Amino acid sequence: EIRPTPAVQVEDEEGYFALVRAAFGQRRKTAANAIASGWDAKDAVTAAIEAAGFDARIRPEALTLEDFAKIQSALAR
C-alpha cells in the first residue's frame, strides 16, 4: 500500500535514506558504529545519537523512522 504522504517529514530526504542505509549496512553493530562507518566521524555520530535522546549503544532495529529523523537532525547541526 502506497502512502499518500511520507511517513516522516525530513528536510534532506536523500541524507535521511543514506543514514538509514548506513545504520543497517553492517549486521550486529550498534547504530553509532554502523552509521559512523559511512560518515568517518564516530564522535560526531555518537554525539548526535545522544543529542537525539538515545543511548549510544542502541541497535538500529530498536529505532523508529521518527528516531532516525531526530538523529539526522542532530547530525545536521
C-alpha positions in Angstrom: 0.0 0.0 0.0 1.5 3.3 -1.1 1.2 6.2 1.4 -0.2 9.5 0.1 2.4 11.3 2.2 5.7 10.2 3.6 5.7 8.5 7.0 8.3 11.1 8.3 8.9 14.6 7.1 12.6 15.5 6.8 14.4 18.4 5.3 17.0 16.3 3.5 15.4 13.1 2.1 18.5 11.8 0.4 20.5 12.3 3.6 17.8 10.5 5.6 17.9 7.5 3.4 21.7 7.4 3.5 21.6 7.5 7.3 19.1 4.6 7.4 21.1 2.6 4.8 24.3 3.1 6.8 22.6 2.1 10.1 21.5 -1.2 8.6 24.5 -1.7 6.4 26.5 -3.8 8.9 24.8 -6.5 10.8 25.1 -6.8 14.6 26.6 -3.4 15.2 25.4 -0.6 17.3 23.8 2.3 15.4 26.7 4.5 16.3 29.3 2.1 14.8 27.3 1.3 11.7 26.5 4.9 10.9 30.0 6.1 11.7 31.4 3.6 9.1 29.6 5.6 6.4 30.4 9.1 7.9 34.0 8.6 9.1 33.2 10.6 12.2 32.3 8.3 15.1 32.5 11.0 17.8 30.0 13.3 15.8 27.7 10.3 15.2 27.7 9.3 18.9 27.1 12.9 20.0 24.2 13.2 17.6 22.6 10.0 18.8 22.9 11.1 22.4 21.7 14.6 21.5 18.6 13.0 20.0 17.9 11.4 23.3 19.2 7.8 22.8 21.9 5.7 24.3 24.9 5.5 22.0 24.8 1.7 22.3 21.3 1.4 20.8 20.9 -1.0 17.9 19.3 0.2 14.6 16.4 -2.2 14.8 15.3 -0.6 18.1 14.9 2.8 16.4 11.7 4.0 14.6 11.5 6.2 11.4 11.0 9.2 13.6 14.0 8.3 15.7 16.2 8.3 12.6 14.8 11.7 11.7 15.8 13.0 15.1 19.3 11.6 14.7 19.6 13.1 11.2 18.5 16.5 12.5 21.1 16.3 15.3 23.8 15.3 12.8 23.0 18.3 10.6 23.6 20.8 13.4 
